[in-house]
Amino acid sequence: MAGPEAVASTGRRRRVVALGVTATVYLLAVAFIVFWPVPVDRPAQDTLPKLLESWHAAGVPLWVDYQLIEWLANVVMFLPWGVLGTLILPRRWWWLVPFSGLLASAAVESAQYVFLPARFASSADIVANTAGAVIGYAGTALVIFCVRRRAKR
């Protein structure tokens, strides 16, 4: 029969493997999206304006437009970066999570600019991606803090 240390070690190992697999799948998905040779929303270019029109007719403010939705999609795309980075790295290295989100986003936009002429490199995308990484990081760090604080009680 395994002792508590062995059970805890097995649990940690499973957590590390699960986080590693999740991070790998996430990074592959992001690479697929950002290095696709044409804008990934191209198939929806006819649908999105019609959808926005119906939303506006239903009372959604006019400032909710294609640019906002695209910007928010970039934020959402990098939320897992912040979550996974915070869960994977030791606490003393958490500061790297938002910084690495900024660097990764700048690298992606630079690569799109240089190698993908049909894509549009944008500093707004860098800001949105970095915001997503920061929000994911901050939210995860807050949850970890609250859980640990509650566990001490």
Residue frames as a rotation matrix with the C-alpha (Angstrom) as fourth column:
MET 1
0.580 0.815 0.000 0.00
0.815 -0.580 0.000 0.00
0.000 0.000 -1.000 0.00
ALA 2
-0.167 -0.656 0.736 1.34
0.632 -0.644 -0.431 3.42
0.757 0.393 0.522 -0.97
GLY 3
-0.305 -0.024 -0.952 2.04
0.881 -0.386 -0.273 6.01
-0.361 -0.922 0.139 1.68
PRO 4
0.632 0.637 -0.441 0.81
0.478 -0.769 -0.425 9.62
-0.610 0.058 -0.791 1.58
GLU 5
-0.039 -0.733 -0.679 4.07
-0.354 -0.625 0.696 10.82
-0.934 0.267 -0.235 0.03
ALA 6
-0.829 -0.255 0.497 3.79
0.294 0.557 0.777 8.35
-0.475 0.790 -0.387 -2.86
VAL 7
0.085 0.943 0.321 0.16
0.952 0.018 -0.305 9.33
-0.293 0.332 -0.897 -3.47
ALA 8
0.605 0.093 -0.791 1.07
0.089 -0.995 -0.049 13.03
-0.791 -0.041 -0.610 -3.42
SER 9
-0.449 -0.858 -0.251 3.99
-0.272 -0.137 0.953 12.39
-0.851 0.496 -0.172 -5.77
THR 10
-0.630 0.308 0.713 1.75
0.715 0.590 0.376 10.49
-0.305 0.747 -0.591 -8.19
GLY 11
0.475 0.863 -0.171 -0.78
0.759 -0.500 -0.417 13.33
-0.446 0.068 -0.892 -8.05
ARG 12
0.292 -0.470 -0.833 1.91
-0.249 -0.878 0.408 15.91
-0.923 0.089 -0.373 -8.81
ARG 13
-0.749 -0.610 0.260 3.24
0.033 0.357 0.933 13.81
-0.662 0.707 -0.247 -11.67
ARG 14
-0.226 0.764 0.604 -0.25
0.943 0.326 -0.059 13.48
-0.242 0.556 -0.795 -13.18
ARG 15
0.641 0.457 -0.617 -0.78
0.383 -0.887 -0.259 17.22
-0.665 -0.070 -0.743 -12.83
VAL 16
-0.154 -0.806 -0.572 2.50
-0.353 -0.495 0.794 17.98
-0.923 0.324 -0.208 -14.58
VAL 17
-0.811 -0.108 0.575 1.69
0.417 0.584 0.697 15.57
-0.411 0.805 -0.428 -17.42
ALA 18
0.157 0.959 0.234 -1.84
0.941 -0.074 -0.329 16.95
-0.298 0.272 -0.915 -17.79
LEU 19
0.586 0.000 -0.810 -0.56
0.023 -1.000 0.016 20.53
-0.810 -0.028 -0.586 -17.85
GLY 20
-0.504 -0.850 -0.152 2.17
-0.218 -0.045 0.975 19.60
-0.836 0.525 -0.163 -20.33
VAL 21
-0.597 0.374 0.710 -0.30
0.761 0.545 0.352 17.92
-0.255 0.750 -0.610 -22.69
THR 22
0.503 0.841 -0.198 -2.75
0.755 -0.540 -0.371 20.83
-0.419 0.037 -0.907 -22.36
ALA 23
0.286 -0.485 -0.827 0.00
-0.207 -0.873 0.441 23.39
-0.936 0.046 -0.350 -23.01
THR 24
-0.752 -0.595 0.283 1.22
0.096 0.326 0.941 21.43
-0.652 0.734 -0.188 -26.05
VAL 25
-0.210 0.773 0.598 -2.28
0.966 0.260 0.003 21.23
-0.153 0.578 -0.801 -27.55
TYR 26
0.655 0.453 -0.605 -2.84
0.442 -0.879 -0.180 24.94
-0.613 -0.149 -0.776 -26.84
LEU 27
-0.079 -0.782 -0.618 0.47
-0.277 -0.579 0.767 25.98
-0.958 0.232 -0.171 -28.42
LEU 28
-0.785 -0.143 0.603 -0.20
0.465 0.507 0.726 23.85
-0.409 0.850 -0.331 -31.50
ALA 29
0.207 0.947 0.246 -3.65
0.955 -0.141 -0.262 25.41
-0.213 0.289 -0.933 -31.87
VAL 30
0.591 -0.057 -0.805 -2.23
0.063 -0.991 0.117 28.93
-0.804 -0.120 -0.582 -31.54
ALA 31
-0.524 -0.844 -0.115 0.52
-0.127 -0.056 0.990 28.15
-0.842 0.533 -0.078 -34.05
PHE 32
-0.493 0.441 0.749 -2.09
0.833 0.489 0.260 26.81
-0.252 0.752 -0.609 -36.46
ILE 33
0.584 0.795 -0.164 -4.16
0.739 -0.604 -0.299 30.00
-0.336 0.053 -0.940 -36.11
VAL 34
0.567 -0.348 -0.746 -1.38
-0.115 -0.931 0.347 32.57
-0.815 -0.111 -0.568 -36.25
PHE 35
-0.509 -0.841 -0.184 0.63
-0.348 0.005 0.937 30.95
-0.787 0.541 -0.296 -39.03
TRP 36
0.177 0.639 0.748 -2.29
0.702 0.451 -0.552 30.08
-0.690 0.623 -0.369 -41.29
PRO 37
-0.631 -0.653 0.419 -1.38
0.749 -0.372 0.549 31.75
-0.203 0.660 0.723 -44.60
VAL 38
-0.483 0.541 0.688 -4.60
0.173 -0.712 0.681 33.79
0.858 0.448 0.250 -44.88
PRO 39
-0.645 0.294 0.706 -6.72
-0.738 -0.480 -0.475 35.47
0.199 -0.827 0.526 -42.18
VAL 40
-0.977 0.206 -0.048 -8.54
0.211 0.937 -0.279 32.75
-0.013 -0.282 -0.959 -40.26
ASP 41
-0.333 0.911 -0.245 -11.79
0.134 -0.211 -0.968 34.70
-0.933 -0.355 -0.052 -40.31
ARG 42
-0.838 -0.056 -0.542 -11.85
-0.491 -0.356 0.795 34.87
-0.237 0.933 0.271 -44.12
PRO 43
-0.821 0.564 -0.091 -14.55
0.419 0.702 0.576 32.15
0.389 0.434 -0.812 -44.42
ALA 44
-0.126 0.800 -0.587 -16.79
0.956 -0.061 -0.288 34.19
-0.266 -0.597 -0.757 -42.11
GLN 45
-0.898 -0.334 -0.285 -16.31
0.279 -0.936 0.217 37.55
-0.339 0.115 0.934 -43.84
ASP 46
-0.648 0.742 0.171 -19.79
-0.076 -0.286 0.955 37.43
0.758 0.606 0.242 -45.33
THR 47
0.070 0.711 -0.700 -21.43
0.681 0.479 0.554 36.12
0.729 -0.515 -0.451 -42.16
LEU 48
-0.486 -0.357 -0.798 -19.92
0.869 -0.300 -0.395 38.49
-0.098 -0.885 0.456 -39.58
PRO 49
-0.985 0.145 0.097 -21.36
-0.129 -0.980 0.153 41.74
0.117 0.139 0.983 -41.00
LYS 50
-0.222 0.959 -0.178 -24.81
-0.177 0.139 0.974 40.15
0.959 0.248 0.139 -41.18
LEU 51
0.020 0.161 -0.987 -24.49
0.844 0.526 0.103 38.87
0.535 -0.835 -0.126 -37.64
LEU 52
-0.803 -0.373 -0.465 -23.40
0.568 -0.716 -0.407 42.29
-0.181 -0.591 0.786 -36.38
GLU 53
-0.781 0.584 0.219 -26.29
-0.304 -0.663 0.684 43.88
0.545 0.468 0.695 -38.24
SER 54
0.112 0.863 -0.493 -28.77
0.216 0.463 0.859 41.59
0.970 -0.203 -0.134 -36.50
TRP 55
-0.236 -0.258 -0.937 -27.12
0.960 0.084 -0.265 42.26
0.148 -0.962 0.228 -33.14
HIS 56
-0.986 -0.153 -0.058 -27.35
0.159 -0.982 -0.106 46.03
-0.040 -0.114 0.993 -33.69
ALA 57
-0.440 0.896 0.057 -31.00
-0.298 -0.206 0.932 45.67
0.847 0.394 0.357 -34.71
ALA 58
0.258 0.508 -0.822 -31.57
0.569 0.608 0.554 43.78
0.781 -0.610 -0.132 -31.45
GLY 59
0.950 0.217 0.223 -30.08
-0.003 -0.710 0.704 46.64
0.311 -0.670 -0.674 -29.43
VAL 60
0.380 -0.895 -0.235 -26.39
0.865 0.253 0.434 45.84
-0.329 -0.368 0.870 -29.17
PRO 61
0.556 -0.167 -0.814 -24.51
-0.058 -0.985 0.162 49.17
-0.829 -0.043 -0.558 -29.24
LEU 62
0.992 -0.116 -0.059 -22.94
-0.065 -0.052 -0.997 50.21
0.112 0.992 -0.059 -32.54
TRP 63
0.305 -0.941 0.144 -19.49
-0.950 -0.311 -0.018 50.37
0.062 -0.132 -0.989 -30.97
VAL 64
0.057 -0.233 0.971 -19.61
-0.199 0.950 0.240 46.57
-0.978 -0.207 0.008 -30.84
ASP 65
0.690 0.108 -0.715 -18.11
-0.703 -0.133 -0.699 46.14
-0.171 0.985 -0.016 -34.29
TYR 66
0.884 -0.349 -0.311 -15.80
0.124 0.816 -0.565 43.83
0.451 0.461 0.764 -36.20
GLN 67
0.006 -0.958 0.285 -12.64
-0.257 -0.277 -0.926 45.50
0.966 -0.068 -0.248 -34.85
LEU 68
-0.017 0.045 0.999 -13.79
-0.994 -0.109 -0.012 45.03
0.109 -0.993 0.046 -31.25
ILE 69
0.883 0.395 0.254 -14.71
-0.419 0.907 0.043 41.38
-0.214 -0.145 0.966 -31.81
GLU 70
0.650 -0.717 -0.251 -11.37
0.154 0.448 -0.881 40.72
0.744 0.534 0.402 -33.50
TRP 71
-0.172 -0.718 0.675 -9.54
-0.607 -0.463 -0.646 42.47
0.776 -0.520 -0.356 -30.65
LEU 72
0.259 0.363 0.895 -11.43
-0.947 0.275 0.163 40.46
-0.187 -0.890 0.415 -28.03
ALA 73
0.978 0.050 -0.203 -10.69
-0.113 0.943 -0.313 37.25
0.176 0.329 0.928 -29.92
ASN 74
0.170 -0.985 -0.026 -6.98
-0.038 0.020 -0.999 38.07
0.985 0.170 -0.034 -29.61
VAL 75
-0.186 -0.148 0.971 -7.41
-0.938 -0.269 -0.220 38.66
0.294 -0.952 -0.089 -25.87
VAL 76
0.680 0.560 0.473 -9.21
-0.678 0.726 0.116 35.31
-0.278 -0.400 0.873 -25.49
MET 77
0.783 -0.411 -0.466 -6.60
-0.072 0.684 -0.726 33.49
0.617 0.602 0.506 -27.57
PHE 78
-0.232 -0.972 0.042 -3.87
-0.105 -0.018 -0.994 34.42
0.967 -0.235 -0.097 -25.06
LEU 79
0.415 0.428 0.803 -5.89
-0.854 -0.121 0.506 33.88
0.314 -0.896 0.315 -21.85
PRO 80
0.987 -0.043 -0.152 -4.70
0.084 0.958 0.274 30.24
0.133 -0.284 0.950 -21.69
TRP 81
0.163 -0.979 0.119 -1.12
0.261 -0.073 -0.963 31.48
0.952 0.188 0.243 -22.04
GLY 82
-0.247 -0.208 0.946 -1.52
-0.696 -0.641 -0.323 33.29
0.674 -0.739 0.013 -18.72
VAL 83
0.679 0.576 0.456 -3.43
-0.732 0.487 0.477 30.47
0.053 -0.657 0.752 -17.03
LEU 84
0.906 -0.321 -0.276 -1.10
0.257 0.935 -0.242 27.66
0.336 0.149 0.930 -18.13
GLY 85
0.026 -0.955 0.295 2.07
0.077 -0.293 -0.953 29.67
0.997 0.048 0.066 -17.53
THR 86
-0.048 0.032 0.998 0.97
-0.888 -0.458 -0.028 30.46
0.457 -0.888 0.050 -13.99
LEU 87
0.833 0.433 0.345 0.05
-0.543 0.757 0.362 26.84
-0.104 -0.489 0.866 -13.29
ILE 88
0.810 -0.547 -0.212 3.24
0.343 0.735 -0.585 25.42
0.476 0.401 0.783 -14.80
LEU 89
-0.040 -0.919 0.392 5.89
0.052 -0.394 -0.918 27.82
0.998 -0.017 0.063 -13.50
PRO 90
-0.214 -0.102 -0.971 7.02
0.961 0.154 -0.228 28.01
0.173 -0.983 0.065 -9.88
ARG 91
0.689 0.651 -0.319 5.70
0.711 -0.693 0.121 31.10
-0.142 -0.310 -0.940 -8.12
ARG 92
0.147 -0.714 -0.685 9.06
0.266 -0.638 0.722 32.90
-0.953 -0.288 0.096 -8.17
TRP 93
-0.841 -0.471 0.266 8.97
0.339 -0.075 0.938 32.79
-0.422 0.879 0.222 -12.00
TRP 94
0.085 0.978 0.189 5.36
0.858 0.025 -0.513 34.00
-0.506 0.206 -0.837 -12.44
TRP 95
0.186 -0.049 -0.981 6.60
-0.131 -0.991 0.024 37.42
-0.974 0.124 -0.191 -13.51
LEU 96
-0.821 -0.571 -0.003 7.70
-0.118 0.166 0.979 35.74
-0.559 0.804 -0.204 -16.75
VAL 97
-0.309 0.763 0.568 4.13
0.774 0.549 -0.317 34.90
-0.553 0.341 -0.760 -17.75
PRO 98
0.716 0.609 -0.341 2.94
0.288 -0.703 -0.651 38.37
-0.636 0.367 -0.678 -18.88
PHE 99
0.097 -0.787 -0.610 6.40
-0.621 -0.527 0.580 39.21
-0.777 0.322 -0.540 -20.22
SER 100
-0.776 -0.391 0.494 6.56
0.064 0.731 0.680 36.00
-0.627 0.559 -0.542 -22.26
GLY 101
0.175 0.908 0.381 3.05
0.758 0.122 -0.640 36.69
-0.628 0.401 -0.667 -23.57
LEU 102
0.675 -0.018 -0.737 4.29
-0.270 -0.937 -0.224 40.06
-0.686 0.350 -0.638 -24.84
LEU 103
-0.351 -0.909 -0.225 7.41
-0.629 0.051 0.776 38.53
-0.694 0.414 -0.590 -26.40
ALA 104
-0.588 0.191 0.786 5.49
0.469 0.872 0.138 35.65
-0.659 0.450 -0.602 -28.01
SER 105
0.521 0.853 0.018 2.91
0.561 -0.327 -0.761 38.04
-0.643 0.406 -0.649 -29.43
ALA 106
0.451 -0.445 -0.774 5.58
-0.579 -0.806 0.125 40.37
-0.679 0.391 -0.621 -30.81
ALA 107
-0.649 -0.717 0.257 7.36
-0.308 0.555 0.772 37.38
-0.696 0.422 -0.581 -32.37
VAL 108
-0.201 0.678 0.707 4.11
0.722 0.590 -0.360 36.16
-0.661 0.438 -0.609 -33.96
GLU 109
0.759 0.533 -0.374 3.25
0.197 -0.736 -0.648 39.57
-0.621 0.418 -0.663 -35.39
SER 110
0.057 -0.831 -0.553 6.80
-0.707 -0.425 0.566 39.99
-0.705 0.359 -0.612 -36.69
ALA 111
-0.722 -0.298 0.625 6.68
0.107 0.844 0.526 36.57
-0.684 0.446 -0.578 -38.35
GLN 112
0.255 0.882 0.397 3.31
0.724 0.098 -0.683 37.38
-0.641 0.461 -0.613 -39.92
TYR 113
0.672 -0.037 -0.739 4.72
-0.287 -0.934 -0.214 40.65
-0.683 0.356 -0.638 -41.24
VAL 114
-0.247 -0.919 -0.306 7.82
-0.744 -0.022 0.667 39.02
-0.620 0.393 -0.679 -42.73
PHE 115
-0.916 -0.302 0.262 6.55
-0.147 0.863 0.483 35.65
-0.372 0.404 -0.836 -43.93
LEU 116
-0.407 0.852 0.329 2.78
0.834 0.494 -0.248 35.92
-0.374 0.174 -0.911 -44.46
PRO 117
-0.993 -0.097 0.063 1.92
0.115 -0.891 0.439 38.72
0.013 0.444 0.896 -46.90
ALA 118
-0.340 0.937 0.080 -1.83
0.191 -0.014 0.981 37.94
0.921 0.349 -0.174 -46.75
ARG 119
0.243 0.364 -0.899 -1.86
0.944 0.124 0.305 38.43
0.222 -0.923 -0.313 -42.95
PHE 120
0.413 -0.006 0.911 -1.87
0.044 -0.999 -0.027 41.77
0.910 0.052 -0.412 -41.17
ALA 121
-0.341 -0.593 -0.730 0.69
0.848 0.141 -0.511 42.39
0.406 -0.793 0.454 -38.45
SER 122
0.329 0.590 0.737 -0.66
0.113 -0.800 0.589 44.80
0.937 -0.110 -0.330 -35.88
SER 123
-0.795 -0.566 0.216 0.53
-0.097 -0.233 -0.968 46.47
0.599 -0.790 0.131 -32.71
ALA 124
-0.094 0.846 0.525 -3.10
-0.962 -0.212 0.171 46.34
0.256 -0.489 0.834 -31.52
ASP 125
0.648 0.274 -0.710 -2.88
-0.213 0.961 0.176 42.54
0.731 0.037 0.682 -31.70
ILE 126
-0.386 -0.848 -0.363 0.25
0.289 0.262 -0.921 42.64
0.876 -0.460 0.144 -29.53
VAL 127
-0.719 0.189 0.668 -1.61
-0.626 -0.594 -0.506 44.73
0.301 -0.782 0.546 -26.95
ALA 128
0.344 0.939 0.000 -4.65
-0.876 0.321 0.360 42.42
0.338 -0.124 0.933 -27.07
ASN 129
0.424 -0.249 -0.871 -2.59
0.080 0.968 -0.237 39.23
0.902 0.031 0.430 -26.81
THR 130
-0.688 -0.725 -0.004 -0.56
0.126 -0.114 -0.985 40.64
0.714 -0.679 0.170 -23.94
ALA 131
-0.391 0.649 0.652 -3.76
-0.887 -0.454 -0.080 41.74
0.244 -0.610 0.754 -22.19
GLY 132
0.603 0.628 -0.493 -5.07
-0.515 0.778 0.361 38.19
0.610 0.036 0.792 -22.53
ALA 133
-0.013 -0.707 -0.707 -1.89
0.369 0.654 -0.660 36.75
0.929 -0.270 0.252 -21.01
VAL 134
-0.840 -0.294 0.455 -2.03
-0.236 -0.557 -0.796 39.29
0.488 -0.776 0.399 -18.15
ILE 135
0.003 0.928 0.372 -5.72
-0.956 -0.107 0.274 38.61
0.294 -0.357 0.887 -17.44
GLY 136
0.601 0.178 -0.779 -5.14
-0.142 0.983 0.116 34.84
0.786 0.041 0.616 -17.49
TYR 137
-0.398 -0.853 -0.338 -2.14
0.353 0.198 -0.914 35.21
0.847 -0.483 0.222 -15.21
ALA 138
-0.765 0.093 0.638 -3.84
-0.520 -0.672 -0.526 37.60
0.380 -0.734 0.562 -12.77
GLY 139
0.290 0.956 0.053 -7.03
-0.856 0.234 0.461 35.55
0.428 -0.179 0.886 -12.57
THR 140
0.494 -0.171 -0.853 -5.14
0.148 0.983 -0.111 32.31
0.857 -0.071 0.510 -11.99
ALA 141
-0.633 -0.774 -0.035 -2.82
0.224 -0.139 -0.965 33.86
0.741 -0.618 0.261 -9.42
LEU 142
-0.463 0.553 0.693 -5.85
-0.819 -0.566 -0.095 35.28
0.340 -0.612 0.715 -7.58
VAL 143
0.617 0.705 -0.348 -7.60
-0.542 0.702 0.461 31.90
0.570 -0.096 0.816 -7.53
ILE 144
0.105 -0.668 -0.736 -4.42
0.412 0.703 -0.580 30.17
0.905 -0.242 0.349 -6.30
PHE 145
-0.786 -0.400 0.471 -4.00
-0.180 -0.581 -0.794 32.81
0.591 -0.709 0.385 -3.59
CYS 146
-0.074 0.863 0.500 -7.64
-0.947 -0.218 0.237 32.43
0.314 -0.456 0.833 -2.45
VAL 147
0.660 0.296 -0.691 -7.50
-0.198 0.955 0.221 28.63
0.725 -0.009 0.689 -2.45
ARG 148
-0.225 -0.839 -0.496 -4.26
0.446 0.364 -0.818 28.55
0.866 -0.405 0.293 -0.47
ARG 149
-0.731 0.015 0.682 -5.54
-0.487 -0.711 -0.506 31.16
0.478 -0.703 0.527 1.97
ARG 150
0.322 0.935 0.150 -8.73
-0.858 0.220 0.465 29.19
0.401 -0.278 0.873 2.52
ALA 151
0.478 -0.198 -0.856 -6.76
0.115 0.980 -0.162 25.95
0.871 -0.021 0.491 2.98
LYS 152
-0.620 -0.783 0.036 -4.72
0.118 -0.139 -0.983 27.57
0.775 -0.606 0.179 5.78
ARG 153
-0.287 0.583 0.760 -7.89
-0.849 -0.522 0.080 28.30
0.444 -0.623 0.645 7.78
